[in-house]
Amino acid sequence: MCYDISFTVNLPQLSDYFPDLVFDVQVEMDFGPAAVHIMGHAYGNHPIIYFNNDDQLFHCRPMEWGAIPFYVKEEKNFIRQRATMLNARSERILDDQKSYWYKIRNRRCLIPISGFYEHREVKGWKKKVPYFIQLKNQPLFFIPGLYSVVELPDTETGELVKRWTYTLITRGANDVMRNIHNGGENRGRMPLLLPFELSKEFLEPDITPDRYKEILNYELPSEELNYHPVYTIRSAKERPDGLPKNESWEWEKLPALGEMNPD
């Protein structure tokens, strides 16, 4: 699955990909050093792109990572379950009619990122090795997702507040990602990575169910990825060399991908 992303670009760059992009609200979000590593379990806001049916234009607005279903009445009763709503398996969106993802299958969105992190297990090592992954030909790319809108009472005033939340779509991993994300109960998964034209088509309102399914089944070739190991990312400690978390880090005796044991 994918719980760690990076967004080290300027918001105006979104308009390079979507020239007529409409911002629903003034997006005031900190895209400084903290944006090098964004953790899903923080349930923070991220600029999300979606198609607005009213004006037939692409819109952008902040949404919280971690979908909250529209039927939830009290957030405190959903806190534990929300951790399971950070990612949606592509296989369930159209094929599992009992899932929440099927119910919001037409609320499609795109999550702009500059890269993501995944952890690799090495036999005999206590710590997993994090990797930073990017698309070779796109410094900014867009992971498909689904968004949910719910009205929940403000904890202080009791007033109902509309909350926009989203989930990130994952699929079975390609060869490279299978060797990186090789441990844990969700091993062998990766974000649904698409070339830009397919990302944009994913948002089109007139997409047919068959075409929707084709896009969900798309597997990005391994050779279109750049990747390198990085220093531990889930720690409050800074890197010993003072560089950002997404910079390459040399792990002593780290075996090549596909090998489990160091020499």
BELFENGI-V606554 format. One record per pair of residues at least 4 apart in sequence whose ideal C-beta (glycine too) atoms are under 8 Angstrom apart, sorted by the first residue. I is the first residue (numbers start at 1). J is the second residue. If there is no record, write none. Layout:
i=I j=J
i=I j=J
//
This chain:
i=1 j=86
i=1 j=87
i=1 j=170
i=1 j=186
i=1 j=189
i=2 j=40
i=2 j=86
i=2 j=87
i=2 j=116
i=2 j=118
i=2 j=143
i=2 j=168
i=2 j=170
i=2 j=189
i=2 j=190
i=2 j=191
i=3 j=39
i=3 j=40
i=3 j=41
i=3 j=86
i=3 j=87
i=4 j=37
i=4 j=38
i=4 j=39
i=4 j=40
i=4 j=116
i=4 j=117
i=4 j=118
i=4 j=130
i=4 j=233
i=4 j=234
i=5 j=38
i=5 j=40
i=5 j=111
i=5 j=113
i=5 j=115
i=5 j=116
i=5 j=117
i=5 j=143
i=6 j=35
i=6 j=36
i=6 j=37
i=6 j=38
i=6 j=113
i=6 j=114
i=6 j=115
i=6 j=116
i=6 j=117
i=6 j=132
i=6 j=246
i=7 j=31
i=7 j=35
i=7 j=38
i=7 j=46
i=7 j=112
i=7 j=113
i=7 j=114
i=8 j=31
i=8 j=35
i=8 j=36
i=8 j=114
i=8 j=115
i=8 j=246
i=9 j=13
i=9 j=31
i=9 j=112
i=9 j=114
i=9 j=139
i=9 j=140
i=10 j=31
i=11 j=27
i=11 j=29
i=11 j=31
i=11 j=47
i=12 j=16
i=13 j=17
i=13 j=140
i=14 j=18
i=14 j=21
i=14 j=47
i=14 j=49
i=14 j=60
i=14 j=112
i=14 j=140
i=15 j=19
i=15 j=21
i=16 j=140
i=17 j=140
i=17 j=142
i=17 j=196
i=17 j=200
i=18 j=49
i=18 j=58
i=18 j=60
i=18 j=200
i=20 j=57
i=20 j=58
i=21 j=49
i=21 j=57
i=21 j=58
i=21 j=59
i=21 j=60
i=22 j=52
i=22 j=55
i=22 j=57
i=22 j=58
i=22 j=59
i=22 j=60
i=23 j=27
i=23 j=59
i=23 j=60
i=23 j=61
i=24 j=59
i=24 j=60
i=24 j=61
i=25 j=61
i=25 j=62
i=27 j=47
i=27 j=60
i=27 j=61
i=27 j=62
i=29 j=45
i=29 j=46
i=29 j=47
i=29 j=62
i=30 j=34
i=30 j=35
i=31 j=35
i=33 j=244
i=34 j=38
i=36 j=244
i=36 j=245
i=36 j=246
i=37 j=117
i=37 j=233
i=37 j=245
i=37 j=246
i=38 j=42
i=38 j=44
i=38 j=46
i=38 j=65
i=39 j=44
i=39 j=234
i=40 j=65
i=40 j=66
i=40 j=86
i=40 j=87
i=40 j=168
i=41 j=66
i=41 j=83
i=41 j=86
i=42 j=65
i=43 j=64
i=43 j=65
i=43 j=66
i=43 j=82
i=44 j=64
i=44 j=65
i=45 j=62
i=45 j=63
i=45 j=64
i=45 j=65
i=46 j=62
i=46 j=63
i=46 j=64
i=46 j=65
i=46 j=111
i=46 j=166
i=47 j=60
i=47 j=61
i=47 j=62
i=47 j=112
i=48 j=60
i=48 j=61
i=48 j=62
i=48 j=63
i=48 j=109
i=48 j=110
i=48 j=111
i=48 j=145
i=48 j=147
i=48 j=164
i=48 j=166
i=49 j=58
i=49 j=59
i=49 j=60
i=49 j=109
i=49 j=110
i=49 j=112
i=49 j=142
i=49 j=203
i=50 j=58
i=50 j=59
i=50 j=60
i=50 j=61
i=50 j=107
i=50 j=108
i=50 j=109
i=50 j=110
i=50 j=147
i=50 j=203
i=51 j=56
i=51 j=57
i=51 j=58
i=51 j=59
i=51 j=108
i=51 j=203
i=51 j=204
i=51 j=205
i=52 j=56
i=52 j=57
i=52 j=58
i=52 j=59
i=53 j=205
i=56 j=205
i=58 j=203
i=61 j=164
i=62 j=164
i=63 j=109
i=63 j=147
i=63 j=164
i=63 j=165
i=63 j=166
i=64 j=68
i=64 j=163
i=64 j=164
i=64 j=165
i=64 j=166
i=65 j=86
i=65 j=165
i=65 j=166
i=65 j=167
i=65 j=168
i=66 j=82
i=66 j=83
i=66 j=85
i=66 j=86
i=66 j=165
i=66 j=167
i=67 j=82
i=67 j=85
i=67 j=86
i=67 j=88
i=67 j=100
i=67 j=104
i=67 j=146
i=67 j=147
i=67 j=148
i=67 j=165
i=67 j=166
i=67 j=167
i=68 j=72
i=68 j=75
i=68 j=78
i=68 j=82
i=68 j=85
i=68 j=148
i=68 j=150
i=68 j=152
i=68 j=163
i=68 j=165
i=69 j=78
i=69 j=85
i=69 j=100
i=69 j=148
i=69 j=150
i=70 j=104
i=70 j=148
i=70 j=149
i=70 j=150
i=71 j=150
i=72 j=77
i=72 j=78
i=72 j=150
i=72 j=152
i=73 j=77
i=73 j=152
i=74 j=78
i=74 j=152
i=74 j=153
i=75 j=79
i=75 j=152
i=75 j=155
i=78 j=82
i=81 j=85
i=82 j=86
i=85 j=100
i=85 j=165
i=85 j=167
i=86 j=167
i=86 j=168
i=87 j=167
i=87 j=168
i=87 j=169
i=87 j=170
i=87 j=189
i=88 j=92
i=88 j=93
i=88 j=101
i=88 j=145
i=88 j=146
i=88 j=167
i=88 j=168
i=88 j=169
i=88 j=170
i=89 j=93
i=89 j=101
i=89 j=169
i=89 j=170
i=89 j=171
i=89 j=189
i=90 j=169
i=90 j=170
i=90 j=171
i=90 j=192
i=90 j=216
i=90 j=217
i=91 j=95
i=91 j=96
i=91 j=171
i=91 j=216
i=92 j=96
i=92 j=99
i=92 j=101
i=92 j=102
i=93 j=99
i=93 j=101
i=93 j=102
i=93 j=105
i=93 j=146
i=93 j=169
i=93 j=216
i=94 j=102
i=94 j=105
i=94 j=209
i=94 j=212
i=94 j=213
i=94 j=216
i=96 j=101
i=96 j=102
i=97 j=102
i=98 j=102
i=99 j=103
i=100 j=104
i=100 j=148
i=101 j=105
i=101 j=146
i=101 j=167
i=104 j=146
i=104 j=147
i=104 j=148
i=105 j=146
i=105 j=212
i=107 j=146
i=107 j=147
i=107 j=148
i=107 j=149
i=108 j=144
i=108 j=145
i=108 j=146
i=108 j=147
i=108 j=202
i=108 j=203
i=109 j=144
i=109 j=145
i=109 j=146
i=109 j=147
i=109 j=166
i=109 j=203
i=110 j=142
i=110 j=143
i=110 j=144
i=110 j=145
i=110 j=199
i=110 j=202
i=110 j=203
i=111 j=142
i=111 j=143
i=111 j=144
i=111 j=145
i=111 j=166
i=111 j=168
i=112 j=140
i=112 j=141
i=112 j=142
i=113 j=140
i=113 j=141
i=113 j=142
i=113 j=143
i=114 j=134
i=114 j=139
i=114 j=140
i=114 j=141
i=115 j=132
i=115 j=133
i=115 j=134
i=115 j=246
i=116 j=132
i=116 j=133
i=116 j=143
i=116 j=191
i=117 j=130
i=117 j=131
i=117 j=132
i=117 j=133
i=117 j=230
i=117 j=233
i=117 j=246
i=118 j=130
i=118 j=131
i=118 j=133
i=118 j=177
i=118 j=180
i=118 j=181
i=118 j=190
i=119 j=128
i=119 j=129
i=119 j=130
i=119 j=131
i=119 j=180
i=119 j=181
i=119 j=183
i=119 j=184
i=120 j=128
i=120 j=129
i=120 j=130
i=120 j=131
i=120 j=179
i=120 j=180
i=120 j=181
i=120 j=182
i=120 j=183
i=120 j=229
i=120 j=257
i=121 j=125
i=121 j=128
i=121 j=182
i=121 j=183
i=121 j=184
i=122 j=128
i=122 j=129
i=122 j=254
i=122 j=255
i=122 j=260
i=122 j=261
i=122 j=262
i=123 j=260
i=123 j=261
i=124 j=261
i=124 j=262
i=125 j=129
i=127 j=232
i=128 j=183
i=129 j=229
i=129 j=251
i=129 j=254
i=130 j=229
i=130 j=230
i=130 j=231
i=130 j=232
i=130 j=233
i=130 j=234
i=131 j=180
i=131 j=227
i=131 j=228
i=131 j=229
i=131 j=230
i=132 j=227
i=132 j=228
i=132 j=229
i=132 j=230
i=132 j=245
i=132 j=246
i=132 j=248
i=133 j=177
i=133 j=180
i=133 j=225
i=133 j=226
i=133 j=227
i=134 j=138
i=134 j=139
i=134 j=141
i=134 j=225
i=134 j=226
i=134 j=227
i=135 j=141
i=135 j=193
i=135 j=220
i=135 j=224
i=135 j=225
i=135 j=226
i=136 j=223
i=136 j=224
i=136 j=225
i=136 j=226
i=137 j=224
i=138 j=196
i=141 j=193
i=141 j=194
i=141 j=196
i=141 j=199
i=142 j=194
i=142 j=196
i=142 j=199
i=143 j=168
i=143 j=169
i=143 j=191
i=143 j=192
i=143 j=193
i=143 j=194
i=144 j=169
i=144 j=192
i=144 j=194
i=144 j=199
i=144 j=202
i=144 j=215
i=145 j=166
i=145 j=167
i=145 j=168
i=145 j=169
i=146 j=166
i=146 j=167
i=146 j=169
i=147 j=164
i=147 j=165
i=147 j=166
i=147 j=167
i=148 j=164
i=148 j=165
i=148 j=166
i=148 j=167
i=149 j=162
i=149 j=163
i=149 j=164
i=149 j=165
i=150 j=162
i=150 j=163
i=150 j=165
i=151 j=160
i=151 j=161
i=151 j=162
i=151 j=163
i=152 j=160
i=152 j=161
i=152 j=163
i=153 j=158
i=153 j=159
i=153 j=160
i=153 j=161
i=154 j=158
i=154 j=159
i=154 j=160
i=154 j=161
i=168 j=191
i=169 j=191
i=169 j=192
i=169 j=216
i=170 j=189
i=170 j=190
i=170 j=191
i=170 j=192
i=171 j=189
i=171 j=190
i=171 j=191
i=171 j=192
i=171 j=216
i=171 j=217
i=171 j=219
i=172 j=188
i=172 j=189
i=172 j=190
i=172 j=219
i=173 j=177
i=173 j=178
i=173 j=180
i=173 j=181
i=173 j=188
i=173 j=189
i=173 j=190
i=174 j=178
i=174 j=190
i=174 j=219
i=174 j=220
i=174 j=221
i=174 j=222
i=174 j=225
i=175 j=179
i=175 j=222
i=176 j=180
i=176 j=222
i=176 j=225
i=176 j=227
i=176 j=257
i=177 j=181
i=177 j=189
i=177 j=190
i=177 j=222
i=177 j=225
i=178 j=182
i=178 j=188
i=179 j=257
i=179 j=258
i=180 j=227
i=180 j=257
i=181 j=186
i=181 j=187
i=181 j=188
i=181 j=189
i=181 j=190
i=182 j=187
i=182 j=188
i=183 j=187
i=192 j=216
i=192 j=218
i=193 j=220
i=193 j=225
i=194 j=198
i=194 j=199
i=194 j=202
i=194 j=215
i=194 j=218
i=194 j=220
i=195 j=199
i=195 j=220
i=196 j=200
i=197 j=201
i=198 j=202
i=198 j=215
i=198 j=218
i=199 j=203
i=200 j=204
i=201 j=207
i=201 j=211
i=201 j=215
i=202 j=207
i=202 j=212
i=202 j=215
i=207 j=211
i=207 j=212
i=207 j=215
i=208 j=212
i=209 j=213
i=210 j=214
i=211 j=215
i=212 j=216
i=213 j=217
i=214 j=218
i=220 j=224
i=220 j=225
i=228 j=248
i=229 j=248
i=229 j=249
i=229 j=250
i=229 j=251
i=229 j=254
i=230 j=245
i=230 j=246
i=230 j=247
i=230 j=248
i=230 j=249
i=231 j=239
i=231 j=240
i=231 j=245
i=231 j=249
i=232 j=237
i=233 j=245
i=238 j=242
i=239 j=243
i=239 j=244
i=239 j=245
i=239 j=247
i=239 j=249
i=243 j=247
i=250 j=254
i=253 j=262
i=253 j=263
i=254 j=262
i=255 j=259
i=255 j=260
i=255 j=261
i=255 j=262
i=255 j=263
//
